[in-house]
Amino acid sequence: MGNLTTLTIALGQMDVVPGDLERNRTRARALAARAREVGADLLLLPELWLHGYALERAAEWADPLGEGAFAEMAAMAREFGLYLCGSLLERHGGGVSNTAVLYGPDGALLGAYRKVHLFRLMNEPQYLVPGDRAVLCPTPWGPVGLLICYDLRFPELARTLALAGAVLLLVPAQWPVRRLEAWLLLTRARAVENELFVAACNRAGVEGDVVFPGRSMVVDPWGNVLAEGDSGEGLWVARADLREIPKARRYLTVYEDRRPEAYRVVP
């Protein structure tokens, strides 16, 4: 695995066909095999990579943590010896959530994050229950924060994770082409403003009249794009040198210059 200062991240950009578990599973496994071949430490898959976004079937498809699709994902991490991240439908006592998980190469669950900001334009509030907390996952490279798609539009959540020590934010997504410029801008912005790495894996393909453009990215603390996908399926790999984080923070002392006591509106 990594040398604790260098992390090799693979973005497993794929189409996600709603309800076609065998097709989605086969594609994800092929990406995991390829990630292992190229020496990646971590593989990031898109949002709801196994079942897709047919949320009217979310209650049917959802599994409790540790069971069903989650157990399958843990087994895949173990089989291919990878840190593995993506989101799945989780059934729990309060309902069903869109939950991002990170597994270690031994199959251990390092963290589970229920999507806090539900996206009205894809009817998430109708079918899903939002999460109520930020999540950091322990890794040999440092704490890793989890976001899901629409969460990119909420800098408060990313900053909360950064202030808690995150060195990397992982963002599985299904972000459509009509908002592509926002995807490109916000992914880089979250990295620059927090002076950390962001890896964001978007879906590719077409579903009905909605086009998913891919363009998955790994961005460094300076805002440089280290890897960027095209519009098709494939694997893109970037080597993240974590020593760039303290370099960036010494050069631009954003954290030292914050003044939270002044961040209020006075009538």
C-alpha positions in Angstrom: 0.0 0.0 0.0 1.0 3.6 0.2 4.1 5.1 1.9 1.9 7.3 4.1 2.8 10.5 2.2 1.8 9.3 -1.3 -1.6 8.0 -2.0 -2.5 6.5 -5.4 -6.2 7.2 -6.2 -8.2 5.5 -8.9 -11.5 6.9 -10.2 -13.7 4.1 -11.5 -16.0 6.1 -13.8 -18.8 4.0 -15.1 -22.4 4.0 -16.4 -24.9 2.9 -13.8 -27.9 1.1 -15.2 -30.8 1.3 -12.7 -31.7 -2.2 -11.5 -29.1 -4.0 -13.6 -27.1 -5.3 -10.7 -25.2 -7.9 -12.7 -24.0 -5.3 -15.3 -23.1 -2.8 -12.7 -21.4 -5.3 -10.5 -19.4 -6.7 -13.4 -18.2 -3.3 -14.5 -17.2 -2.3 -10.9 -15.3 -5.5 -10.5 -13.4 -4.9 -13.8 -12.5 -1.4 -12.6 -11.3 -2.8 -9.2 -9.2 -5.4 -11.0 -7.7 -2.7 -13.2 -7.0 -0.5 -10.2 -5.1 -3.3 -8.5 -3.1 -3.9 -11.7 -2.0 -0.2 -11.9 -1.0 -0.2 -8.2 -3.8 2.0 -6.9 -4.3 2.2 -3.1 -7.9 3.5 -3.3 -10.7 3.1 -5.8 -13.6 5.5 -5.8 -16.9 4.5 -7.5 -19.9 6.7 -8.4 -22.9 7.4 -6.3 -25.4 4.5 -6.0 -23.0 2.5 -8.2 -24.8 -0.9 -7.8 -28.5 -0.2 -8.0 -28.8 3.2 -9.7 -31.2 6.1 -9.2 -34.6 4.4 -9.5 -35.5 5.7 -6.1 -39.1 4.4 -6.3 -37.5 1.0 -5.6 -35.1 2.2 -3.0 -36.9 0.5 -0.1 -36.8 -2.8 -2.0 -33.1 -2.5 -2.9 -31.7 -1.1 0.3 -29.7 -3.2 2.8 -28.6 -2.7 6.4 -24.9 -1.9 6.9 -22.9 -5.1 6.9 -25.4 -7.0 4.8 -26.3 -7.4 1.1 -24.7 -4.9 -1.1 -22.5 -3.6 1.8 -21.2 -7.0 2.5 -20.5 -7.4 -1.2 -18.6 -4.2 -1.4 -16.5 -5.2 1.7 -15.7 -8.5 0.0 -14.7 -6.7 -3.2 -12.3 -4.4 -1.2 -10.8 -7.5 0.4 -10.5 -9.5 -2.8 -8.7 -6.7 -4.7 -6.7 -5.4 -1.7 -8.0 -1.8 -2.1 -9.5 0.9 -0.1 -12.9 1.1 -1.7 -15.5 3.9 -1.6 -18.9 4.5 -3.2 -22.4 5.0 -2.1 -25.3 2.5 -1.7 -28.8 2.4 -0.4 -28.9 1.8 3.3 -32.0 0.5 5.2 -32.0 1.5 8.9 -34.5 2.2 11.7 -35.4 5.6 10.3 -35.9 4.6 6.7 -33.6 4.5 3.7 -30.5 6.7 3.1 -28.0 7.3 0.4 -24.9 6.2 2.3 -21.3 6.5 1.3 -19.0 3.9 2.7 -15.2 3.4 2.8 -13.8 -0.1 3.3 -10.2 -1.0 4.0 -8.3 -3.7 2.0 -9.1 -6.1 4.8 -12.8 -5.5 4.2 -13.2 -3.5 7.4 -15.7 -0.6 7.4 -13.8 2.6 8.1 -16.8 4.9 7.9 -20.4 5.3 6.7 -21.9 8.7 5.8 -25.6 9.3 5.1 -26.1 12.0 2.5 -27.0 15.1 4.5 -28.3 17.3 1.6 -31.0 15.6 -0.3 -31.5 16.7 -3.9 -35.0 17.8 -4.7 -34.6 17.7 -8.5 -34.1 13.9 -8.3 -36.8 13.4 -5.7 -34.5 12.3 -3.0 -36.6 13.8 -0.2 -39.6 11.8 -1.3 -37.8 8.5 -0.9 -34.7 9.0 1.3 -33.9 10.1 4.9 -31.1 12.6 5.2 -28.1 12.0 7.5 -27.4 14.4 10.3 -23.6 14.4 10.8 -20.2 14.7 9.0 -18.0 11.6 8.9 -14.2 11.2 8.9 -12.6 7.8 8.2 -9.3 6.8 9.6 -6.6 5.7 7.0 -2.8 5.3 7.1 -2.6 8.6 5.1 -4.8 10.6 7.6 -8.5 11.3 8.0 -10.6 11.0 4.9 -14.0 12.9 4.7 -17.0 11.6 2.7 -19.4 13.8 0.7 -22.0 12.7 -1.9 -22.8 14.7 -5.1 -25.1 17.6 -4.1 -23.0 18.0 -0.9 -20.4 19.7 -3.1 -22.6 22.8 -3.1 -22.4 23.2 0.7 -18.9 24.5 1.6 -19.8 24.4 5.3 -19.7 20.6 5.3 -16.4 20.4 3.5 -14.9 23.0 5.9 -16.2 21.1 8.9 -14.3 18.0 7.7 -11.2 20.0 6.9 -11.2 21.6 10.3 -11.5 18.2 11.9 -8.3 17.1 10.1 -9.3 15.7 6.7 -6.5 15.4 4.1 -8.8 14.1 1.4 -12.5 14.4 0.5 -14.1 11.5 -1.5 -17.2 12.4 -3.5 -19.2 9.8 -5.4 -21.7 11.4 -7.7 -24.3 11.2 -10.4 -24.1 14.8 -11.7 -25.7 15.6 -15.1 -24.2 17.4 -18.0 -26.5 20.4 -17.8 -24.7 21.4 -14.6 -21.2 20.3 -15.7 -19.6 23.7 -15.2 -20.7 23.7 -11.6 -19.2 20.3 -11.1 -15.9 21.4 -12.5 -15.9 24.6 -10.5 -17.1 23.2 -7.2 -14.8 20.2 -7.1 -11.8 22.5 -7.5 -13.2 25.1 -5.1 -13.6 22.6 -2.3 -9.9 21.6 -2.7 -8.5 25.1 -3.0 -10.5 26.8 -0.2 -9.7 23.9 2.3 -6.1 23.3 1.0 -6.5 19.5 0.7 -7.1 16.8 -1.9 -10.5 16.1 -3.4 -11.3 13.0 -5.4 -14.7 13.1 -7.1 -16.1 10.2 -9.2 -19.1 11.0 -11.5 -21.3 8.7 -13.5 -21.0 8.5 -17.3 -23.7 7.5 -19.7 -27.3 8.4 -20.6 -30.6 7.6 -18.8 -33.7 8.7 -20.6 -33.1 12.3 -21.6 -30.4 12.9 -18.9 -26.8 12.8 -19.9 -24.1 12.1 -17.3 -20.8 13.6 -18.5 -18.2 11.8 -16.4 -15.3 14.2 -16.0 -14.3 12.7 -12.7 -11.4 14.5 -11.1 -8.6 14.4 -8.5 -7.6 17.9 -7.4 -4.7 18.9 -5.3 -4.6 21.6 -2.5 -3.4 24.2 -5.1 -6.4 23.6 -7.4 -4.4 21.6 -9.9 -6.3 18.8 -11.6 -4.1 15.7 -11.3 -6.4 13.4 -13.3 -9.6 14.1 -15.2 -11.9 11.6 -16.9 -13.5 12.1 -20.3 -17.2 11.4 -21.0 -17.0 7.6 -21.1 -16.4 4.7 -18.8 -12.8 4.0 -17.7 -10.2 4.3 -14.9 -8.3 7.4 -14.2 -5.4 7.4 -11.7 -3.6 10.1 -9.8 -0.8 10.1 -7.3 -1.5 12.4 -4.4 1.6 13.7 -2.6 0.2 14.6 0.8 3.2 16.7 1.6 1.6 19.3 -0.6 -1.0 20.0 2.1 1.4 21.6 4.6 3.2 23.3 1.8 0.0 25.0 0.7 -1.0 25.9 4.2 2.4 27.4 5.0 2.2 29.5 1.8 -1.4 30.7 2.2 -2.2 30.7 5.9 -6.0 30.3 5.5 -6.4 28.3 8.7 -4.4 30.7 10.8 -6.2 33.8 9.3 -9.7 32.5 9.9 -11.7 34.8 12.2 -14.8 32.8 13.2 -15.8 35.4 15.8 -16.3 37.9 13.0 -18.5 35.6 10.9 -21.8 37.0 12.0 -24.2 39.6 10.7 -24.8 42.5 13.0 -28.0 44.4 12.5 
